[in-house]
């Protein structure tokens, strides 16, 4: 295994090293984003998609399946193409030849497009604010992909724990003021093992911050399903 492959392995478990790798490869990420030539997506959006895809490639890459750079380039291209197709499917269709009706359709479409742009801006601002708050708990935004439970049932258990913290003034104050999670009390309250609380501690903290803060757009991505302990 060469030095770069060893570094990729380290990045899978070391978010600080992953951030350094992303920073070093931003010229490559930006270049691949620009190559797609997809209309309907701003360059800034393409780069954001490319960066998130690159990060996921580091997490999922397996040696022996070809070079990492070629793998990342292919994934970035496919991800942006998929997003471009989604944008086209949401495009504007004129159903009548009448000029007045046509203008009405375009007016509605323009308003819809403006709203989408405003939502993108608001989402970016929420991500920046959440990243700042997470840093106070020694959690990086780029680590969310890694710490988020893969199973729906596990995510539901985490949501249950987060809501239990918010409903308990003592546990909530301890988390907010002392940056400490009441593992024993939380385990007892949710009828899960302390091992389960420790396993998902960082993700539960993320959920508490989102649920208790002003993050309406990020909040739409939260799990809502019910489930039990793994």
C-alpha positions, 0 to 999 in steps of 0.5 A, a space after each residue: 500500500 503506497 503513502 497516498 493509500 495509507 493517507 486515505 485509510 487514515 482520512 476514513 477515521 481522522 476528520 482533521 486529516 480529511 479536511 486537510 486532504 479536501 483543502 489540498 485537492 480543492 483545485 482538482 474538485 473545482 476543475 472536475 465540477 467545471 468540466 460537467 458543462 451542466 446548465 441550470 446549476 451555478 458553479 458554486 453549487 457544482 463545487 459544493 456537490 463536488 466537495 461533498 462527493 469527494 468526501 464521500 469517495 474517501 469514505 467509500 473507496 476500496 483499494 484494488 478497484 482502480 485509482 482513487 482520483 479516477 474514481 473520485 472524478 467519475 463520482 463527481 461527474 455522475 453526481 453533478 449530472 444527476 443533479 442537473 437532470 433533476 433541475 431539468 425535470 423541474 424546468 418550465 413548461 408553457 402549455 398555451 400559445 397565447 402570449 398573455 398566458 405564456 407570460 403568466 407561466 413565466 412569471 410564476 416560474 421566475 417567482 419559483 426560481 427566486 424562492 429556490 435561490 433564497 432557500 439555497 442561500 438560507 441553507 448555506 447560512 444555516 450550515 455555517 451557523 451549525 458548523 460554528 456551534 458544532 465546533 464548540 463540542 469538538 465536532 466538525 461538520 464534515 464528520 456528519 457523514 461518518 457519525 450518522 447511523 446507517 440504520 433507520 432504527 438507530 437514527 430513530 433511537 438517536 432522535 428519541 434521546 435528543 428529544 429526551 434531553 430537550 424535555 429534561 431541563 437538567 440534562 439540557 442545561 448540562 449539555 449547553 453550559 458544561 458541554 457534557 452529556 448525562 449518559 446515565 440519566 439519558 440511558 435510563 430515560 430512554 431505556 437504552 444501554 449506556 454503551 448505546 448512548 456513548 456510541 451515538 453521543 456526537 450524533 445525538 448532540 447534533 440533533 439537539 442543536 438542530 432541534 433547539 436552534 433556528 435551523 428550519 431547512 436543515 431540520 427537514 432532513 432529520 429522521 422521523 421514523 420510530 424504532 427501538 434499540 439495535 
